[in-house]
Amino acid sequence: MSRTTALQKDELWKLLTETVHALPMYKHHKHFVEDVMLKEKPNIPSQELAVQLNITLGEAVVLLSELRGEGAGAVGSSDSSKRPGRTLLDFGG
């Protein structure tokens, strides 16, 4: 993958967030994750959340980032969320 500038990463995060917010079930998923999933397992990784709810990893990342109050592009997992400077692009393997 080619090098990506911080500006491009920010633009990609905004695009991902906009796309996720347009999903018909987004609001329902957000309420469910906030009211049920995070109470049962507060440090649930985004990958596990995606599998359990049968949603895309992108939606899981955005949901956890918003609900945990993390910065733009942060990956919502218990270990990676503590690493400064990680973005969605760093997560893709």
N, C-alpha and C positions, 0 to 999 in steps of 0.2 A: 504494500500500500504506500502511496506517495505521502510525503510529509504534508501535514495539514496545519494551517495557521490557527491561532487562537480565534481569530475572527470567523474562519470557516467552521470551526467546532461550535462556536456560539450560534452561528446560523443554522447548523445541522440540528443542534439541540432545540432551537425555536421551531424548526420544521417538524421535528419528532413530536414535540409537545402539542403543537397545533393539530397534527394528525391524530394523536391520541385523544385530544379533547373533542374531536369531531366524531369519535366512535359512538354509536347509539347506546352502548351499555357502559360507557365510561363512568358516568355519575353513579350508577348502581354499583359498579365494581369498587369505586372509591369509597362509598359508604360501607360496603361489606368489608373491605380490607381494614378500614378504620375501626369499625364497630366489632368485628369478629377476629379477623386474622391477626392483626397486630396485638390484640389483647391476649390471644392464645400463644403467639410466638412473636414477640416484639422484634427480634433480630432475624426474621425470615429473609433469606437471600432472594434476590429478584428472580433467579432461575427457578427456585422452588415455588415461588408464588405463581409464576407463569404456568408451571406444570399443574399445580393444584387447581387453579381457576380456569385452565385451558384458554389462556390469553397469550398474546405475543409477548416476547421478552421486552420489547420496546414499551408496551403499555405497563408492564410490571415495573420497569425502571422508573418511568414517569410517576406512577402512583406512589411508589415508595419514596421517591425523591420529594414529592410534594408533601406527603403525609409526615415525613420525618424532618421536614424543613431544611433539607440539604440544598446546597448550591446547584446551580444549573449544570446539568450533565452528570451529576454524581450518580454512581452506581449504587443501588440500594442493597448491599449485602453487609453482613456483620463485619467482615474483615476489610473489604475494599473501601467502605464508606469512611474509614478512619485514615485513609491515605490521601494526603492533600494533592490536588492537581489531577486526579483521575477524571476522565470524561468517558462518555459513551463510546467514543472511538477507541480509547485504550482498552475497553472491555471486549470488543469484537476480536475474535481470534482468527 
